[in-house]
Amino acid sequence: MYLGVFDLNQRLEQTRKVLREKQHLKKLIEEDIQALEKDVKDLEAMTDKNKLATSSQR
Protein backbone atom coordinates (compact mmCIF):
# COMPACT_ATOMS: atom_id res chain seq x y z
CA MET A 1 0.00 0.00 0.00
CA TYR A 2 2.68 2.48 1.00
CA LEU A 3 4.79 1.55 -1.98
CA GLY A 4 1.89 2.39 -4.30
CA VAL A 5 1.48 5.81 -2.69
CA PHE A 6 5.20 6.48 -3.08
CA ASP A 7 5.02 5.47 -6.75
CA LEU A 8 2.06 7.80 -7.29
CA ASN A 9 3.84 10.70 -5.59
CA GLN A 10 6.97 10.07 -7.65
CA ARG A 11 4.93 9.85 -10.83
CA LEU A 12 3.08 13.06 -9.94
CA GLU A 13 6.38 14.87 -9.41
CA GLN A 14 7.72 13.58 -12.73
CA THR A 15 4.52 14.69 -14.46
CA ARG A 16 4.86 18.16 -12.95
CA LYS A 17 8.46 18.35 -14.12
CA VAL A 18 7.51 17.33 -17.66
CA LEU A 19 4.67 19.87 -17.64
CA ARG A 20 7.04 22.67 -16.56
CA GLU A 21 9.48 21.69 -19.33
CA LYS A 22 6.71 21.63 -21.93
CA GLN A 23 5.40 25.02 -20.79
CA HIS A 24 8.92 26.44 -21.08
CA LEU A 25 9.32 24.98 -24.57
CA LYS A 26 5.91 26.36 -25.55
CA LYS A 27 6.99 29.82 -24.41
CA LEU A 28 10.21 29.56 -26.43
CA ILE A 29 8.30 28.42 -29.52
CA GLU A 30 5.82 31.29 -29.16
CA GLU A 31 8.70 33.75 -28.90
CA ASP A 32 10.28 32.25 -32.04
CA ILE A 33 6.98 32.52 -33.89
CA GLN A 34 6.62 36.17 -32.91
CA ALA A 35 10.17 36.89 -34.09
CA LEU A 36 9.50 35.12 -37.39
CA GLU A 37 6.24 37.03 -37.90
CA LYS A 38 8.10 40.30 -37.29
CA ASP A 39 10.79 39.29 -39.79
CA VAL A 40 8.13 38.45 -42.38
CA LYS A 41 6.46 41.84 -41.88
CA ASP A 42 9.83 43.58 -42.20
CA LEU A 43 10.59 41.68 -45.40
CA GLU A 44 7.16 42.46 -46.81
CA ALA A 45 7.69 46.14 -46.05
CA MET A 46 11.08 46.03 -47.77
CA THR A 47 9.67 44.35 -50.88
CA ASP A 48 6.79 46.84 -50.98
CA LYS A 49 9.31 49.71 -50.91
CA ASN A 50 11.31 48.06 -53.69
CA LYS A 51 8.18 47.61 -55.78
CA LEU A 52 7.31 51.27 -55.33
CA ALA A 53 10.86 52.37 -56.17
CA THR A 54 11.01 50.26 -59.34
CA SER A 55 7.52 51.26 -60.48
CA SER A 56 8.26 54.97 -60.03
CA GLN A 57 11.45 54.68 -62.11
CA ARG A 58 9.52 53.54 -65.19
C-alpha positions in Angstrom: 0.0 0.0 0.0 2.7 2.5 1.0 4.8 1.5 -2.0 1.9 2.4 -4.3 1.5 5.8 -2.7 5.2 6.5 -3.1 5.0 5.5 -6.7 2.1 7.8 -7.3 3.8 10.7 -5.6 7.0 10.1 -7.6 4.9 9.9 -10.8 3.1 13.1 -9.9 6.4 14.9 -9.4 7.7 13.6 -12.7 4.5 14.7 -14.5 4.9 18.2 -13.0 8.5 18.4 -14.1 7.5 17.3 -17.7 4.7 19.9 -17.6 7.0 22.7 -16.6 9.5 21.7 -19.3 6.7 21.6 -21.9 5.4 25.0 -20.8 8.9 26.4 -21.1 9.3 25.0 -24.6 5.9 26.4 -25.5 7.0 29.8 -24.4 10.2 29.6 -26.4 8.3 28.4 -29.5 5.8 31.3 -29.2 8.7 33.8 -28.9 10.3 32.2 -32.0 7.0 32.5 -33.9 6.6 36.2 -32.9 10.2 36.9 -34.1 9.5 35.1 -37.4 6.2 37.0 -37.9 8.1 40.3 -37.3 10.8 39.3 -39.8 8.1 38.5 -42.4 6.5 41.8 -41.9 9.8 43.6 -42.2 10.6 41.7 -45.4 7.2 42.5 -46.8 7.7 46.1 -46.0 11.1 46.0 -47.8 9.7 44.4 -50.9 6.8 46.8 -51.0 9.3 49.7 -50.9 11.3 48.1 -53.7 8.2 47.6 -55.8 7.3 51.3 -55.3 10.9 52.4 -56.2 11.0 50.3 -59.3 7.5 51.3 -60.5 8.3 55.0 -60.0 11.4 54.7 -62.1 9.5 53.5 -65.2 
